[in-house]
Amino acid sequence: MDVNSFKDSQITFTPQLLKMGDKKKKAQMFVKLVSAAGTGFFYVKRKPRQFTEKLEFRKFDPRVNRHVLFTEAKMK
């Protein structure tokens, strides 16, 4: 294989092709739902990016063995 054959290839590099990091963000993101009982138990759910309010669900917490309120928190 000759090195000069790569110079004659059909690919032309434009500034748009060389630009990195301009990727489209996903339509949904993951959020962490933390138990209001203070046990540290959490669920992870998907949330649309257009949905601006914080999520709140009443779900089962196995550490206190009952349904409690789960609120959205930052994922680290």
MARBAVEX-162025 format. One record per residue: residue in one letter; x, y, z of N, C-alpha, C in turn; chain. Coordinates in nm, 2 decimals, m for minus. Atoms other than C-alpha are relative to their C-alpha. Last residue first. Layout:
code / nxx / nyy / nzz / caxx / cayy / cazz / cxx / cyy / czz / unit
A / X / Y / Z / X / Y / Z / X / Y / Z / A
...
***
This chain:
code / nxx / nyy / nzz / caxx / cayy / cazz / cxx / cyy / czz / unit
K / m0.14 / m0.04 / m0.01 / m2.42 / 1.33 / 4.00 / 0.08 / m0.10 / m0.08 / A
M / m0.08 / 0.12 / 0.02 / m2.79 / 1.32 / 3.91 / 0.15 / 0.04 / 0.00 / A
K / m0.11 / 0.01 / 0.10 / m2.97 / 1.62 / 4.05 / 0.06 / m0.13 / 0.00 / A
A / m0.12 / m0.06 / m0.05 / m3.30 / 1.57 / 4.24 / 0.11 / m0.01 / m0.11 / A
E / m0.12 / 0.00 / 0.09 / m3.66 / 1.50 / 4.14 / 0.12 / 0.07 / 0.07 / A
T / m0.01 / m0.13 / 0.07 / m3.91 / 1.42 / 4.42 / 0.13 / 0.00 / m0.09 / A
F / m0.13 / 0.00 / 0.06 / m4.04 / 1.08 / 4.54 / 0.01 / 0.13 / m0.08 / A
L / m0.02 / m0.09 / 0.11 / m4.34 / 1.08 / 4.77 / 0.15 / 0.00 / m0.04 / A
V / m0.04 / m0.13 / m0.04 / m4.39 / 0.77 / 4.98 / 0.02 / 0.09 / m0.12 / A
H / m0.01 / m0.10 / 0.11 / m4.55 / 0.43 / 4.94 / 0.02 / 0.14 / 0.06 / A
R / 0.13 / m0.07 / 0.03 / m4.47 / 0.19 / 5.22 / 0.02 / 0.09 / m0.12 / A
N / 0.11 / 0.09 / 0.04 / m4.21 / m0.07 / 5.33 / m0.14 / 0.07 / m0.02 / A
V / 0.10 / m0.03 / m0.10 / m3.98 / 0.18 / 5.50 / m0.12 / m0.08 / m0.02 / A
R / m0.07 / m0.01 / m0.12 / m3.67 / 0.05 / 5.31 / m0.09 / 0.04 / 0.12 / A
P / m0.01 / 0.12 / m0.08 / m3.88 / m0.08 / 5.03 / 0.07 / 0.01 / 0.13 / A
D / m0.14 / 0.00 / m0.06 / m3.99 / 0.27 / 4.92 / 0.02 / m0.13 / 0.08 / A
F / m0.04 / 0.09 / m0.11 / m4.29 / 0.23 / 4.69 / 0.14 / 0.02 / 0.04 / A
K / m0.05 / 0.13 / 0.04 / m4.39 / 0.53 / 4.46 / 0.04 / m0.08 / 0.13 / A
R / 0.02 / 0.08 / m0.13 / m4.58 / 0.85 / 4.49 / 0.03 / m0.14 / m0.04 / A
F / 0.08 / 0.12 / 0.01 / m4.43 / 1.06 / 4.21 / m0.02 / m0.06 / 0.14 / A
E / 0.04 / 0.06 / m0.13 / m4.30 / 1.41 / 4.18 / m0.08 / m0.12 / m0.02 / A
L / 0.09 / 0.11 / m0.01 / m4.12 / 1.55 / 3.87 / m0.02 / m0.04 / 0.15 / A
K / m0.07 / 0.11 / m0.07 / m3.98 / 1.90 / 3.87 / m0.10 / m0.11 / 0.01 / A
E / 0.04 / 0.02 / m0.14 / m4.15 / 2.13 / 3.61 / 0.08 / m0.12 / 0.06 / A
T / m0.09 / m0.08 / m0.09 / m3.96 / 2.22 / 3.29 / m0.03 / m0.02 / 0.15 / A
F / 0.08 / 0.01 / m0.12 / m4.08 / 1.94 / 3.05 / 0.08 / 0.08 / 0.11 / A
Q / 0.10 / m0.11 / 0.00 / m3.92 / 2.04 / 2.72 / m0.08 / 0.01 / 0.13 / A
R / m0.07 / m0.13 / m0.02 / m3.62 / 1.82 / 2.79 / m0.09 / 0.12 / 0.01 / A
P / m0.02 / m0.08 / 0.12 / m3.84 / 1.51 / 2.82 / 0.07 / 0.13 / 0.03 / A
K / 0.09 / m0.11 / 0.00 / m3.79 / 1.30 / 3.14 / 0.03 / 0.08 / m0.13 / A
R / m0.03 / m0.08 / 0.11 / m3.65 / 0.95 / 3.18 / m0.10 / 0.12 / 0.00 / A
K / 0.10 / 0.00 / 0.11 / m3.66 / 0.79 / 3.52 / 0.05 / 0.09 / m0.11 / A
V / m0.05 / m0.08 / 0.11 / m3.41 / 0.68 / 3.79 / m0.11 / m0.01 / m0.11 / A
Y / 0.03 / 0.05 / 0.13 / m3.55 / 0.57 / 4.12 / 0.07 / 0.09 / m0.10 / A
F / 0.03 / m0.09 / 0.11 / m3.40 / 0.65 / 4.47 / m0.04 / m0.09 / m0.13 / A
F / 0.04 / 0.08 / 0.11 / m3.35 / 0.51 / 4.82 / m0.05 / 0.09 / m0.12 / A
G / m0.11 / 0.01 / 0.10 / m3.16 / 0.74 / 5.05 / m0.04 / m0.08 / m0.12 / A
T / m0.07 / 0.13 / m0.01 / m3.39 / 0.66 / 5.34 / 0.12 / m0.01 / m0.09 / A
G / m0.14 / m0.02 / m0.04 / m3.50 / 1.02 / 5.39 / 0.08 / m0.13 / 0.01 / A
A / m0.01 / 0.06 / m0.14 / m3.87 / 0.95 / 5.38 / 0.14 / 0.01 / 0.05 / A
A / 0.02 / m0.11 / m0.10 / m3.90 / 1.20 / 5.09 / 0.01 / m0.06 / 0.14 / A
S / 0.10 / 0.03 / m0.10 / m3.74 / 0.93 / 4.86 / m0.01 / 0.12 / 0.10 / A
V / m0.05 / 0.04 / m0.14 / m3.52 / 1.06 / 4.58 / m0.12 / m0.01 / 0.09 / A
L / 0.12 / m0.03 / m0.09 / m3.62 / 1.06 / 4.21 / 0.04 / m0.05 / 0.14 / A
K / 0.00 / 0.08 / m0.12 / m3.31 / 1.09 / 3.99 / m0.11 / 0.04 / 0.08 / A
V / 0.00 / m0.07 / m0.13 / m3.34 / 1.23 / 3.64 / m0.01 / m0.10 / 0.11 / A
F / 0.03 / 0.08 / m0.12 / m3.24 / 1.09 / 3.30 / 0.00 / 0.09 / 0.12 / A
M / m0.11 / 0.02 / m0.09 / m3.27 / 1.30 / 2.98 / m0.04 / m0.08 / 0.12 / A
Q / 0.04 / 0.03 / m0.14 / m3.50 / 1.30 / 2.68 / 0.13 / m0.01 / 0.08 / A
A / 0.13 / m0.06 / m0.03 / m3.48 / 1.47 / 2.34 / m0.04 / m0.03 / 0.14 / A
K / 0.11 / 0.10 / 0.01 / m3.11 / 1.40 / 2.31 / m0.13 / 0.06 / 0.05 / A
K / 0.03 / 0.06 / m0.13 / m2.87 / 1.69 / 2.25 / m0.12 / m0.09 / m0.02 / A
K / 0.14 / m0.03 / m0.04 / m2.75 / 1.74 / 1.89 / m0.02 / m0.07 / 0.14 / A
K / 0.09 / 0.11 / 0.02 / m2.37 / 1.73 / 1.85 / m0.14 / 0.04 / 0.06 / A
D / 0.12 / m0.06 / 0.04 / m2.15 / 2.03 / 1.80 / m0.11 / m0.11 / m0.03 / A
G / 0.08 / m0.04 / m0.11 / m1.86 / 1.89 / 1.99 / m0.13 / 0.07 / m0.03 / A
M / 0.03 / 0.10 / m0.10 / m1.60 / 1.87 / 1.71 / m0.09 / 0.06 / 0.11 / A
K / 0.05 / m0.06 / m0.13 / m1.56 / 2.08 / 1.40 / m0.05 / m0.11 / 0.09 / A
L / m0.10 / 0.01 / m0.11 / m1.35 / 1.90 / 1.14 / m0.05 / 0.06 / 0.13 / A
L / m0.03 / 0.14 / m0.04 / m1.64 / 1.81 / 0.91 / 0.10 / 0.00 / 0.11 / A
Q / 0.12 / 0.06 / m0.07 / m1.77 / 2.17 / 0.91 / 0.03 / m0.14 / 0.04 / A
P / 0.00 / m0.04 / m0.14 / m1.42 / 2.31 / 0.84 / m0.12 / m0.06 / 0.07 / A
T / 0.05 / m0.14 / m0.01 / m1.41 / 2.11 / 0.52 / 0.00 / 0.03 / 0.15 / A
F / 0.02 / m0.04 / m0.14 / m1.20 / 1.79 / 0.47 / m0.04 / 0.15 / 0.00 / A
T / m0.05 / m0.14 / m0.02 / m1.23 / 1.65 / 0.12 / m0.04 / 0.05 / 0.14 / A
I / 0.04 / m0.07 / m0.12 / m1.26 / 1.27 / 0.08 / 0.06 / 0.14 / 0.00 / A
Q / 0.12 / m0.08 / 0.03 / m1.22 / 1.13 / m0.27 / m0.05 / 0.09 / 0.11 / A
S / 0.13 / 0.05 / m0.04 / m0.87 / 0.99 / m0.21 / m0.11 / 0.10 / m0.03 / A
D / 0.09 / m0.01 / 0.12 / m0.57 / 1.11 / m0.41 / m0.14 / m0.05 / 0.04 / A
K / 0.01 / m0.14 / 0.04 / m0.35 / 1.18 / m0.10 / m0.11 / 0.02 / m0.11 / A
F / 0.09 / m0.07 / m0.09 / m0.42 / 0.84 / 0.04 / m0.02 / 0.14 / m0.04 / A
S / 0.14 / 0.03 / 0.04 / m0.27 / 0.68 / m0.27 / m0.10 / 0.06 / 0.09 / A
N / 0.05 / m0.10 / 0.10 / 0.06 / 0.86 / m0.20 / m0.15 / m0.03 / m0.04 / A
V / 0.05 / m0.11 / m0.08 / 0.12 / 0.64 / 0.11 / m0.06 / 0.11 / m0.09 / A
D / m0.08 / m0.12 / 0.02 / 0.14 / 0.33 / m0.11 / m0.06 / 0.12 / 0.08 / A
M / 0.08 / m0.12 / 0.00 / 0.00 / 0.00 / 0.00 / 0.09 / 0.12 / 0.00 / A
***
